[in-house]
Amino acid sequence: MTERIPLRYTVALLGFSDFEHSALASFFRLAEARTPAYEEAGTLDAGDFVVVNADHTPTLAAVRDAGRLRDAVVIGGAQAAAGAAARLQRPIAPTHIVRELDALLEQRLAHLDEGGGSPDWVASEPGLLGPADPPRPGKDVLVVDDSRIALRFMQVRLQRRGYRVHVAHTPEEALERLRAQPFAMVFLDVALGARASMDGLALCQRIKQGGLQPGPDVPGVAMVTGLSSSSDRVRGELAGCDVYLVKPLMEDDLDEALRVLDPSSATAA
């Protein structure tokens, strides 16, 4: 049986000025609506993860003494805090913090990948990671990412919106699934691993050329990636993607993408 992954995690925000803390807390209240969700913890002990102001020496020392730097994203500081999970410079960009938390969470959950486990070739089970809405007839979606954890989180997001979700870890698996059945939409990461035969951009081009899946329809394609520069977006557009989404992916951004890829979602939701 596939292990369930918690969808909500707590983050202690430590050592910041009242202004910075208020701004970060407001952002994390918004981040509670995404998957995985992050909510503010009141104390260091209550936090699954820590975001700490490295310029506030006593707080940084307290986090170090508690053995929590391995759980911490440190902000600022003249030198990197040895043992910290990640370090970001000012100005503070909350989306970058969430991106680092997502990466840290993937590392922590990587043990789920060890030893194989149940195959991901079939559509996801209802409630694999949490309750899902009843699937909409005919709405099969393919998600392609080399990170199994990223796949699982995207899977539950789409399940909860009523879609039947299929996953692929490699371009070859994605092509196999596309040839086996039609999909309404495909969500692709750009980077599909160092050993991949092609990246997500090349796979997007293959999909948009048509003829891969049964039937005349070509699925809508959304790129979901941590690459956020204007040149990266242009590359996505040139590859033919219909939507370009940047990680960390907020729920409103996903809903907006679905309105483009599946206009019926606006009325069916």
C-alpha positions, 0 to 999 in steps of 0.5 A: 500500500502506498504511504500517505504523505502529509500535506500540511507543514509548519514553519517557524519564522524567527529573528525578524523585525516586526515588519518583516515577520508580518510580511512573511506571515501574510505570505504564509497565510496565502501558502496555506492554500497550496499543496504542500501547505505551509503554516506559521508555527509559534515556536521553534519546537513547533515548526517542521521547518525554520526560516531564520534571520541570519543577521540576528545572531542570538536567534541563529545561535539558538537554532544552531544549539537546538540542532535545527539548522538542518531544517532551516532556510537562513536569510541574509548573513555575511557568511553561510550558516554551516549546516543550514539547509539553504541560504537566501540573500536579501531582499526577502522573496517569499516565493523563493523561501517556499521553493527552498522549503519544497526542495527540503521537503522533497529531500526529507521524503526521498526515502519513499523512492527507495526500494521501488514501491507500487507502480505509478503507471496506472491512474492514481487511486482516489484519496492516495494523498487525501480526499479527492473530488469525483473524477470528471468523465473523460478528463485524464491528465498526465503529469511528467516529472523526475521527482516522485514527490513533486509528482505526488503533490501535483497528483493530489492537487489535480485529484482534488479538482476532479481529474483522473491523474496518470504520472510518468517519471521519464520522457519514455514513460510519458510517450508510452502513456500518450500512445496508449490513450488520449489525455486532455492535458499534460503537465511537464517539468522542464528538467527531467533528470540528467539521464533523460533522453530529452527535456520537457521543452523537447517533449512539449514540442513532440506532443504539440506536433500531434499524432502521439496519442489516439484520436485527432486531439492534441492535449493542452500542455502546461510547463511547471518549472522552477525556471522563471526568467523571461528567456525561460518563458520564451523558450516555453512558448517556442516549444508550444506550451499553452501555460507556463507555471513557475514553482512554487505553484500557488493554487490560484495560479493552477486554477487560472491555468486550468481555466485556459487548458480546460475551460469547462473547469470554471463551470464544473468546479 
